[in-house]
Amino acid sequence: MSPITSSTRILAVGVALVLGAGLTACSTSTASGTSSSSSAASAALAADGFWDSSAVHDIALEVDDSALSEAIETYLDSGEKVWVTATVTIDGETFTNVGLKLKGNSSLRGISADDDPATLPWIIRLDEYVDGQSLDGETEFVVRGNTSESSLNEGVALTLLADSGLASQAAVSSRFSVNGSDETLRLVVQNPGDEWDASAFGDDGGLLYKAESGGDYSYRGDDPEAYVDVFEQEAGDDELTPLIEFLQFINESDDATFAADLDQVLDVESFATYLAFQDLVDNFDDIDGPGNNSYLHYDPETGLMTVVSWDLNRAFGARNGGPDGGAGGDQGGGGGPTGDMPARETTDATDAADATDAAAGGAGGAARGAGGGMVGGNILSERFLENDDFAALVDTASAELTASLYDSGRAQEILDAWTATLESQASDLIDVATLQSDADAVAAYLD
């Protein structure tokens, strides 16, 4: 396989932690100077155990064909995602009686009973049926859908998210197969839950809430039943009171109270960084996007909520991806920037149509209320950005992230390392032209 290079810049890379030499886009430095920086990026991707991003991992599922078909048909008929029993072999270690379930919302739009299961988004839960069953302390693995064959855009974005100081999910590339099918290149990420929350925020007895795609951030009263299918608690003791009180404040406080007291209920600096980061990587499908993609972590010691990023498969301008990790998308790793970054509240006509489907779709979705519109929008981000002082925090965070991640060359190093890994270890799963295109699409944002 020929080395991946930028059309305008060539980088000779010796990546010690990636098996084989990798070559990817973009540096104007000398070969000797950039080799060490790319090696440093690969070192940053390396980790102990399964979440070593400098390796392409192996995941092979074995599941009864009829049970698999029934799970897909159940989703198509009712929108319900049911668990089935499977056996999974991960990097040579076999686990029996694991749980397997379809994962996603808009990423499942358009699937059919004829789709290859190896191309669908799944969650694998090792301890669904066997208590304590885990790999390197991890029990849940999300096999992502994506908008590019390589998933470079999401892998790079998640690594940058961690570098920004915000809570992120570990991610690795994998060879994924179901019942002996041909292997497919898939990105696998951590699923935010108890283990993830404790790792990201410390074992503080915190609570973690996932915003559902058909829900919003509206206040629906103090009855917890009103928040079913709007938020789902993913970590900590079952307790919705902190969430409900937070939603009441961001919806019902007057502007003066919102400005004066928001820092009593929200980690304001973290949220400003979150908003700046989403714009930096051009991810429109975030907290105020059509997928309502976000988690809220509650720290009982401080009483503060922290907004957690989730679902970066549309980072770097990727649009309209299918569930198959690439084949359904109409762009590569992203269309690349075209002038100034779009305002947070804008989407194009196609994205608006997709958003309407996601918010109101037949698989159990519901139109959003006051906390978020049919094509996105979020009461928290809208009120935050309408306040001059809070908006200034976002501007400051944006400048700092641009300097530390883009201008420093750090983002390019990370892209180089991810691309080198795929080139050296997955050349049979993705061709050079596609990998080059995906890398170039991300690199276009980094200049």
Buried (B, 14 or more C-beta within 10 A) or exposed (E): BEBBBBEEBBBBBBBEBBBEBBBBBBBEEEEEEBBEBBBBBBEBBBBEEBBBBBBBBBBBBBBEEEBBEEBBEBBBEEBEBBBBBBBBBBBEEEBEEBBBBBBBBBBBBEBEEEBEBBBBBBBBBBBBBBEEBEBEEBBBBBBBBBBBBBBBBBBBBBBBBBBBBBBBBBBBBBBBBBBEBEBBBBBBBBBBBBBBBBBBBEEBEBBBBBBBBBBBBBBBEEEBEBBEEBBBBBBBEEBBEBBBBBBBBBBEBEEEEBBEEBEEBBBBEBBBBBBBBBBBBBBBBBBBBBBBBBBBBBBBEEEBBBBBBBBBBBBBBBBBBBBBBBEBBEBBBBBBBEEEBBEBBEBEEEBBBBBBBBBEBEBBBBEBBEBBBBBBBBBBBBBBBEBEEBBEBBEBBBEBBBEBBBEEBBBBBBBBBBBBBBBBBBBEBBEEEBBBBBBBBBBBBBE
